[in-house]
């Protein structure tokens, strides 16, 4: 604003001068002399702010700045609708509503159809298990049970059941630890629960002793079922008489198992059984119950259940 340069001009313009900009006589004199006028604050009671800068005036009037305001008392603002995600102020009512829509961290109770990320197969942590994870785990348990059952094949170096199905036959091991591609017939039988081998039976009589006798034995074993075949050659009888006895490759269960045979020299049939339950010995006599012992060759077959 410009200041009057004479008393007449000052009086003439008094009616249009605002109380907040009313110059003092000193200002007028300073203006006439070419010096800068002095700003004098107008009291709030007279319609002013009582300050000479905008920042001081805002503080004096109880206002807060737009940038980084510091409120006191209980400031209030409009409450945003639930799920609002903007820079709008969040009131306590908004926060309370948002909290009510969330589950507690401790012992939460979900409603509806809660969803969560599905953990990788064979995960064993505290991560939530989804229905998809549980279904996969059940399928893997079934597959693992089948593949690890006796008589099945197990993948070489398998570290997780879910990887088994993806393997080719050439990457599988048998139950005896040999590779399918290099296994012998005997190893295949063993991997499937079969056993095929030989043993040397001990031949005795129920009375006396043989001077010279020999025997060989072959057997097949599937689980606990044993099928054994014995070849006996009595060269010199000596004092042996009564029952013709022989040992078996495995101990029998607590039952009497039948034994059958034939005198390979005469064709006479032989019959008998395992002498006692839970033993490895059997015997045969002639079909008529008489002693079969003579300087002859014998073929005997014993089928029984073993204890292992």
C-alpha positions in Angstrom: 0.0 0.0 0.0 1.1 3.6 -0.4 1.0 6.1 2.4 -0.4 9.7 2.2 2.1 12.4 1.6 0.2 15.1 3.3 -2.2 15.6 6.2 -5.0 16.4 3.8 -4.5 13.2 1.9 -4.3 11.2 5.1 -7.6 12.6 6.3 -9.2 12.2 2.9 -8.4 8.4 2.8 -9.2 7.6 6.4 -12.6 6.2 5.5 -11.2 3.4 3.3 -8.3 2.4 5.5 -8.8 -1.0 7.2 -8.1 -1.2 10.9 -5.6 -4.0 10.2 -3.6 -1.7 7.8 -4.1 1.7 9.5 -0.8 3.5 9.5 0.5 5.4 12.4 1.6 9.0 12.3 5.1 7.6 12.6 4.5 5.5 9.5 3.3 8.5 7.6 6.2 10.6 8.7 8.6 7.7 7.8 7.0 7.5 4.4 7.4 11.2 3.8 11.0 11.0 4.8 11.6 7.9 2.6 12.1 5.4 5.5 10.3 1.9 5.6 7.1 2.0 7.7 6.8 0.0 10.9 4.2 -2.9 11.0 2.0 -2.8 14.1 -0.1 -5.9 14.9 -3.8 -5.4 15.4 -5.3 -7.0 18.5 -7.7 -10.0 18.0 -10.3 -8.1 20.0 -10.2 -5.4 17.3 -10.6 -7.9 14.4 -6.9 -8.6 13.9 -4.6 -11.5 14.8 -2.3 -9.9 17.2 0.6 -11.2 15.0 2.6 -9.9 12.1 3.2 -13.2 10.2 0.8 -15.8 8.8 2.4 -18.7 10.8 2.2 -16.8 14.1 -1.3 -15.7 13.3 -2.4 -19.3 12.6 -0.9 -20.4 16.0 -2.5 -17.5 17.8 -5.9 -18.4 16.3 -5.6 -22.0 17.5 -5.1 -23.5 14.0 -2.9 -26.4 12.8 -0.6 -26.3 9.8 -1.5 -28.4 6.7 1.9 -30.1 6.8 2.6 -32.3 9.8 -0.1 -30.9 12.1 -0.1 -31.9 15.7 -3.6 -32.2 17.1 -4.6 -32.0 20.8 -7.8 -32.9 22.6 -10.1 -35.4 20.8 -9.8 -34.7 17.0 -12.7 -36.1 15.0 -13.0 -37.0 11.3 -15.5 -38.8 9.0 -15.3 -42.6 9.3 -14.4 -44.4 6.1 -16.4 -47.3 4.9 -15.0 -50.8 5.7 -12.3 -52.1 3.5 -11.3 -48.6 2.3 -7.6 -48.6 1.3 -6.6 -45.0 0.6 -4.8 -42.1 2.3 -8.1 -41.1 4.0 -7.8 -40.6 7.8 -8.7 -43.8 9.8 -10.9 -43.2 12.8 -11.0 -45.4 15.8 -14.4 -46.7 14.5 -12.8 -47.7 11.2 -10.0 -49.5 12.9 -12.4 -51.4 15.2 -14.5 -52.5 12.3 -11.3 -53.6 10.5 -10.2 -55.6 13.5 -13.5 -57.3 13.8 -13.2 -58.5 10.2 -9.8 -60.2 11.1 -9.1 -63.4 12.9 -7.2 -63.4 16.2 -3.5 -64.6 16.0 -4.1 -66.8 19.0 -6.7 -69.6 18.5 -8.5 -67.9 15.5 -12.0 -69.1 14.6 -12.6 -68.9 10.8 -15.9 -68.9 9.0 -17.0 -69.5 5.5 -14.4 -71.2 3.3 -10.9 -70.2 4.6 -8.1 -70.6 2.1 -4.3 -70.9 2.5 -1.3 -71.7 0.4 -0.9 -75.4 -0.1 2.4 -76.7 1.3 4.8 -78.8 -0.8 4.3 -82.6 -0.6 6.1 -84.2 2.4 6.3 -80.8 4.3 6.5 -81.4 8.0 6.3 -78.1 9.8 3.7 -76.0 11.6 2.4 -74.6 8.3 -1.3 -74.8 7.7 -2.4 -78.0 5.9 -5.0 -77.4 3.2 -7.4 -80.1 1.9 -5.3 -80.4 -1.2 -2.2 -81.1 1.0 -4.0 -83.7 3.0 -5.4 -85.5 -0.1 -1.9 -85.6 -1.6 -0.4 -86.9 1.7 -3.0 -89.7 1.8 -2.3 -90.7 -1.7 1.4 -90.7 -1.0 1.0 -92.8 2.1 -1.0 -95.4 0.1 1.6 -95.4 -2.7 4.4 -95.7 -0.2 2.8 -98.6 1.6 2.3 -100.4 -1.6 5.7 -99.8 -2.9 7.5 -100.7 0.3 5.4 -103.8 1.0 7.3 -107.0 0.6 7.3 -108.2 -2.9 7.3 -104.7 -4.4 10.0 -102.7 -6.0 11.6 -99.6 -4.4 13.2 -96.8 -6.4 17.0 -96.5 -6.0 17.9 -93.6 -3.6 14.2 -92.7 -3.1 14.0 -89.8 -0.6 10.3 -89.0 -1.0 7.4 -91.3 -1.8 5.9 -88.9 -4.3 8.9 -89.3 -6.5 8.4 -93.0 -6.9 5.7 -92.9 -9.5 7.8 -90.8 -11.9 10.6 -93.4 -12.2 11.1 -95.8 -15.0 11.5 -99.6 -14.4 15.3 -99.3 -15.0 15.7 -97.0 -12.0 14.0 -99.4 -9.5 15.6 -101.7 -7.0 14.4 -105.0 -5.8 13.8 -105.8 -2.1 17.3 -107.4 -2.0 18.9 -104.1 -3.1 19.9 -105.0 -6.6 19.0 -103.1 -9.8 16.3 -104.5 -12.0 18.5 -104.1 -15.0 21.2 -106.4 -13.6 19.4 -108.8 -11.3 19.7 -112.5 -11.7 16.7 -114.9 -11.6 17.5 -115.8 -8.0 17.6 -112.1 -7.0 14.3 -111.4 -8.6 12.8 -114.3 -6.6 14.3 -112.9 -3.4 13.0 -109.3 -4.1 9.5 -110.7 -4.5 9.6 -112.6 -1.2 10.8 -116.0 -2.7 13.8 -117.9 -1.5 15.3 -120.8 -3.4 18.4 -122.5 -2.0 20.0 -125.8 -0.9 21.0 -127.3 2.4 22.6 -130.6 3.5 20.2 -132.7 5.6 21.5 -134.8 8.4 20.4 -138.4 8.0 19.8 -140.6 11.1 17.7 -143.6 12.2 15.5 -144.0 15.2 17.8 -146.8 16.3 21.4 -147.5 15.5 23.6 -145.6 13.1 24.4 -145.6 9.5 27.9 -146.6 8.4 27.7 -144.6 5.1 24.9 -142.3 4.1 24.7 -139.1 2.1 22.0 -136.5 1.3 21.3 -133.3 -0.6 18.4 -130.9 -0.2 16.7 -128.2 -2.2 13.9 -126.0 -1.0 11.6 -123.1 -2.1 10.3 -120.6 0.4 7.5 -118.1 -0.1 7.0 -116.0 3.0 6.6 -118.8 5.6 5.7 -121.7 3.3 8.6 -124.1 2.7 8.6 -126.8 0.0 11.6 -129.0 0.5 13.0 -132.0 -1.5 15.6 -134.4 -0.2 17.7 -137.0 -2.0 19.2 -139.7 0.3 21.6 -142.5 -0.7 22.2 -145.2 1.9 25.4 -147.0 0.9 26.1 -149.0 4.0 23.3 -149.5 6.6 25.4 -150.4 9.6 23.2 -150.8 12.7 20.6 -148.3 11.6 16.9 -149.4 11.8 13.4 -148.1 12.4 12.4 -144.7 11.1 14.5 -142.8 8.5 15.1 -139.4 9.9 16.3 -136.1 8.3 16.7 -132.5 9.1 14.8 -129.6 7.5 16.0 -126.2 6.4 13.7 -124.2 8.6 12.0 -124.7 12.0 8.4 -125.7 11.7 5.4 -124.1 13.4 3.7 -125.9 16.4 1.9 -128.3 14.1 2.4 -131.8 12.6 3.1 -131.5 8.9 3.0 -134.5 6.5 6.0 -135.9 4.7 5.9 -138.1 1.6 8.6 -140.1 -0.2 9.5 -143.1 -2.3 12.2 -145.7 -2.4 13.8 -144.8 -5.7 15.3 -148.2 -6.0 12.1 -150.3 -5.4 9.3 -147.8 -6.0 7.8 -148.5 -2.6 5.9 -145.5 -1.1 7.0 -143.8 2.1 5.0 -141.7 4.5 5.7 -139.7 7.6 5.6 -136.3 9.3 7.6 -133.7 11.2 8.5 -135.5 14.4 7.6 -132.8 16.8 6.2 -129.3 16.6 8.7 -126.4 16.4 11.5 -128.7 15.2 13.7 -129.1 12.2 13.4 -132.9 11.9 11.1 -135.2 10.0 10.9 -138.9 9.4 9.4 -141.5 7.0 8.5 -145.2 7.2 7.2 -147.6 4.6 3.5 -147.2 3.6 2.8 -150.2 5.8 4.5 -148.7 8.8 7.6 -150.9 8.6 11.2 -149.7 8.5 12.3 -148.4 5.1 16.0 -148.5 5.9 18.1 -150.4 3.3 21.0 -149.8 1.0 18.8 -147.8 -1.4 18.2 -144.3 -2.8 15.2 -142.3 -1.4 13.3 -139.2 -2.6 11.4 -137.3 0.1 9.2 -134.2 0.0 8.2 -132.1 3.0 5.8 -129.2 2.8 5.3 -127.1 5.9 5.0 -123.7 7.5 8.1 -122.2 9.1 8.2 -120.0 12.1 10.0 -117.2 10.2 
